C-alpha cells in the first residue's frame, strides 16, 4: 500500500483514491502470511523443534498481522473519506 500511495505522487493520471486497489491485495497477502506461519509453526512442533525456522515463522506471523492492520487502517480511512465527501456534496 505504501508503494501504491507513492506511485500517486509520480503519476499524472493516477489519483490517491486509485491506491485503494492495494487494500484487498494487502488483506490477501496478510492472510497468506498468517496461514504460512501457522503451518510452519505446526511443522516445527511435529518435528519437536528440530525442523528449524521458528523465528522466521514468528516474523512471518508478525508481518502478516502488520499487513492486515495496515490494510484495515487504509480501509477505514478510505471509508471516512467517502462519507465526508458524500456529506460535503449533499449540503
MARDO-249849 format. One record per residue: residue number from 1; residue in one letter; x, y negated, z of N, C-alpha, C, O in turn. Coordinates in pm, whole numbers. Layout:
BEGIN
[kolmar NUM "a" [X Y Z] [X Y Z] [X Y Z] [X Y Z]],
...
end
This chain:
BEGIN
[kolmar 1 "x" [80 118 0] [0 0 0] [86 -126 0] [51 -222 -68]],
[kolmar 2 "x" [195 -128 74] [280 -247 64] [333 -269 -78] [350 -383 -121]],
[kolmar 3 "x" [360 -161 -151] [407 -175 -289] [297 -235 -375] [324 -319 -461]],
[kolmar 4 "x" [173 -194 -354] [61 -249 -430] [43 -397 -400] [11 -475 -490]],
[kolmar 5 "x" [62 -437 -277] [48 -578 -240] [162 -660 -301] [139 -770 -350]],
[kolmar 6 "x" [282 -607 -297] [397 -677 -356] [380 -690 -506] [420 -790 -565]],
[kolmar 7 "x" [322 -588 -569] [300 -594 -714] [209 -709 -753] [219 -762 -863]],
[kolmar 8 "x" [119 -748 -663] [30 -860 -694] [106 -992 -701] [61 -1086 -767]],
[kolmar 9 "x" [218 -1000 -636] [297 -1124 -637] [366 -1146 -771] [392 -1261 -809]],
[kolmar 10 "x" [396 -1040 -842] [474 -1050 -965] [391 -1029 -1091] [446 -1029 -1201]],
[kolmar 11 "x" [261 -1010 -1078] [175 -986 -1193] [75 -1099 -1208] [19 -1147 -1110]],
[kolmar 12 "x" [54 -1140 -1331] [-42 -1246 -1359] [-185 -1193 -1359] [-278 -1263 -1318]],
[kolmar 13 "x" [-204 -1068 -1406] [-338 -1014 -1423] [-382 -923 -1308] [-492 -869 -1310]],
[kolmar 14 "x" [-297 -906 -1209] [-321 -812 -1100] [-344 -892 -973] [-252 -954 -922]],
[kolmar 15 "x" [-468 -891 -922] [-504 -968 -802] [-480 -887 -676] [-457 -766 -680]],
[kolmar 16 "x" [-487 -957 -563] [-469 -889 -435] [-581 -788 -410] [-556 -683 -350]],
[kolmar 17 "x" [-701 -817 -454] [-812 -723 -436] [-791 -595 -518] [-843 -490 -482]],
[kolmar 18 "x" [-716 -605 -627] [-688 -486 -706] [-596 -389 -631] [-588 -272 -668]],
[kolmar 19 "x" [-531 -435 -530] [-445 -347 -450] [-526 -251 -365] [-470 -162 -301]],
[kolmar 20 "x" [-657 -268 -363] [-745 -180 -286] [-744 -36 -336] [-782 54 -261]],
[kolmar 21 "x" [-700 -12 -459] [-691 125 -510] [-590 207 -430] [-594 330 -433]],
[kolmar 22 "x" [-501 142 -360] [-399 213 -283] [-455 270 -152] [-392 355 -90]],
[kolmar 23 "x" [-571 225 -110] [-629 273 16] [-663 421 11] [-621 495 100]],
[kolmar 24 "x" [-737 469 -90] [-764 614 -93] [-637 697 -113] [-626 809 -62]],
[kolmar 25 "x" [-541 641 -185] [-414 713 -204] [-344 728 -69] [-292 836 -38]],
[kolmar 26 "x" [-343 622 11] [-281 629 145] [-352 726 236] [-287 796 314]],
[kolmar 27 "x" [-484 731 228] [-560 824 312] [-529 969 274] [-506 1053 360]],
[kolmar 28 "x" [-528 996 143] [-499 1132 97] [-357 1174 134] [-336 1285 182]],
[kolmar 29 "x" [-261 1086 113] [-122 1121 147] [-103 1137 297] [-23 1221 341]],
[kolmar 30 "x" [-174 1058 378] [-166 1074 523] [-221 1208 568] [-163 1273 655]],
[kolmar 31 "x" [-333 1249 509] [-392 1378 544] [-301 1492 500] [-283 1590 573]],
[kolmar 32 "x" [-242 1480 381] [-150 1583 333] [-29 1594 426] [15 1704 458]],
[kolmar 33 "x" [24 1481 469] [139 1483 560] [104 1551 693] [183 1628 746]],
[kolmar 34 "x" [-16 1523 745] [-57 1586 870] [-74 1737 854] [-35 1813 942]],
[kolmar 35 "x" [-132 1780 742] [-151 1923 718] [-18 1995 703] [2 2103 758]],
[kolmar 36 "x" [74 1935 629] [206 1997 610] [283 2005 742] [349 2104 770]],
[kolmar 37 "x" [274 1899 822] [342 1900 951] [282 2006 1043] [355 2075 1115]],
[kolmar 38 "x" [150 2019 1041] [84 2120 1123] [127 2260 1081] [153 2346 1165]],
[kolmar 39 "x" [134 2282 951] [178 2413 901] [323 2443 937] [356 2556 972]],
[kolmar 40 "x" [408 2343 929] [549 2362 964] [565 2391 1113] [646 2475 1151]],
[kolmar 41 "x" [489 2323 1196] [497 2349 1340] [444 2488 1374] [500 2557 1460]],
[kolmar 42 "x" [339 2528 1308] [285 2662 1329] [386 2769 1284] [404 2870 1351]],
[kolmar 43 "x" [450 2744 1170] [552 2837 1120] [668 2849 1219] [718 2959 1243]],
[kolmar 44 "x" [710 2737 1276] [819 2739 1373] [777 2811 1501] [858 2881 1561]],
[kolmar 45 "x" [651 2795 1542] [602 2865 1661] [599 3016 1640] [634 3092 1729]],
[kolmar 46 "x" [557 3058 1521] [552 3201 1491] [692 3261 1492] [711 3376 1533]],
[kolmar 47 "x" [790 3184 1447] [929 3230 1443] [1003 3206 1574] [1125 3220 1582]],
[kolmar 48 "x" [928 3168 1677] [982 3144 1812] [1091 3037 1813] [1188 3046 1889]],
[kolmar 49 "x" [1074 2937 1730] [1167 2825 1729] [1292 2848 1649] [1380 2762 1646]],
[kolmar 50 "x" [1305 2962 1583] [1427 2991 1508] [1420 2943 1363] [1521 2945 1294]],
[kolmar 51 "x" [1303 2901 1317] [1289 2858 1177] [1354 2722 1156] [1400 2691 1046]],
[kolmar 52 "x" [1357 2640 1260] [1414 2506 1247] [1316 2409 1183] [1209 2449 1137]],
[kolmar 53 "x" [1354 2285 1180] [1270 2184 1116] [1163 2125 1205] [1071 2058 1156]],
[kolmar 54 "x" [1173 2150 1334] [1070 2098 1424] [1071 1944 1429] [966 1881 1434]],
[kolmar 55 "x" [1189 1886 1427] [1198 1739 1428] [1140 1680 1301] [1070 1579 1304]],
[kolmar 56 "x" [1171 1743 1189] [1117 1695 1061] [965 1706 1059] [898 1618 1005]],
[kolmar 57 "x" [911 1812 1116] [766 1828 1122] [703 1720 1211] [598 1665 1177]],
[kolmar 58 "x" [766 1690 1320] [715 1584 1408] [722 1448 1341] [631 1366 1354]],
[kolmar 59 "x" [832 1424 1268] [845 1299 1194] [739 1290 1085] [681 1184 1062]],
[kolmar 60 "x" [713 1401 1017] [607 1404 916] [471 1376 975] [389 1305 916]],
[kolmar 61 "x" [447 1430 1093] [319 1403 1160] [309 1256 1197] [203 1195 1180]],
[kolmar 62 "x" [417 1198 1248] [415 1056 1284] [393 968 1162] [319 871 1168]],
[kolmar 63 "x" [458 1002 1051] [440 924 930] [299 941 872] [244 847 814]],
[kolmar 64 "x" [243 1059 887] [105 1081 843] [7 996 922] [-85 936 866]],
[kolmar 65 "x" [25 991 1052] [-61 907 1138] [-41 760 1103] [-138 684 1097]],
[kolmar 66 "x" [83 719 1079] [110 581 1040] [43 547 907] [-14 439 893]],
[kolmar 67 "x" [48 639 811] [-16 617 683] [-167 604 696] [-228 517 633]],
[kolmar 68 "x" [-227 690 777] [-371 681 800] [-409 551 871] [-511 490 840]],
[kolmar 69 "x" [-327 510 966] [-355 385 1038] [-344 265 945] [-426 173 951]],
[kolmar 70 "x" [-244 266 859] [-226 155 764] [-340 151 664] [-392 43 634]],
[kolmar 71 "x" [-381 266 613] [-492 271 519] [-622 226 585] [-702 155 524]],
[kolmar 72 "x" [-644 267 710] [-764 226 782] [-766 76 806] [-870 12 792]],
[kolmar 73 "x" [-652 20 841] [-641 -124 863] [-671 -200 735] [-742 -301 738]],
[kolmar 74 "x" [-618 -153 624] [-644 -218 495] [-791 -206 456] [-849 -300 401]],
[kolmar 75 "x" [-851 -92 486] [-992 -73 454] [-1079 -170 534] [-1173 -228 480]],
[kolmar 76 "x" [-1049 -188 661] [-1124 -282 744] [-1103 -425 695] [-1199 -503 688]],
[kolmar 77 "x" [-978 -460 660] [-951 -595 611] [-1025 -623 481] [-1078 -732 462]],
[kolmar 78 "x" [-1028 -526 392] [-1100 -543 266] [-1250 -555 290] [-1316 -635 224]],
[kolmar 79 "x" [-1303 -477 382] [-1445 -486 416] [-1482 -622 474] [-1584 -680 437]],
[kolmar 80 "x" [-1399 -672 565] [-1425 -804 624] [-1418 -912 518] [-1499 -1004 517]],
[kolmar 81 "x" [-1321 -902 428] [-1310 -999 320] [-1435 -999 233] [-1487 -1105 197]],
[kolmar 82 "x" [-1483 -880 199] [-1603 -871 115] [-1726 -928 187] [-1808 -996 125]],
[kolmar 83 "x" [-1738 -901 315] [-1851 -956 392] [-1844 -1108 397] [-1945 -1176 378]],
[kolmar 84 "x" [-1725 -1163 422] [-1711 -1307 427] [-1735 -1371 291] [-1793 -1480 284]],
[kolmar 85 "x" [-1693 -1306 186] [-1717 -1358 51] [-1866 -1358 21] [-1919 -1454 -35]],
[kolmar 86 "x" [-1934 -1251 59] [-2079 -1242 38] [-2152 -1351 116] [-2240 -1417 62]],
[kolmar 87 "x" [-2115 -1371 241] [-2181 -1472 323] [-2150 -1613 273] [-2235 -1702 281]],
[kolmar 88 "x" [-2029 -1634 222] [-1992 -1764 168] [-2067 -1798 41] [-2102 -1914 21]],
[kolmar 89 "x" [-2093 -1701 -44] [-2167 -1725 -167] [-2317 -1743 -141] [-2387 -1809 -218]],
[kolmar 90 "x" [-2363 -1685 -34] [-2505 -1689 -1] [-2548 -1827 47] [-2662 -1868 21]],
[kolmar 91 "x" [-2463 -1899 115] [-2504 -2028 170] [-2473 -2144 79] [-2503 -2258 112]],
end
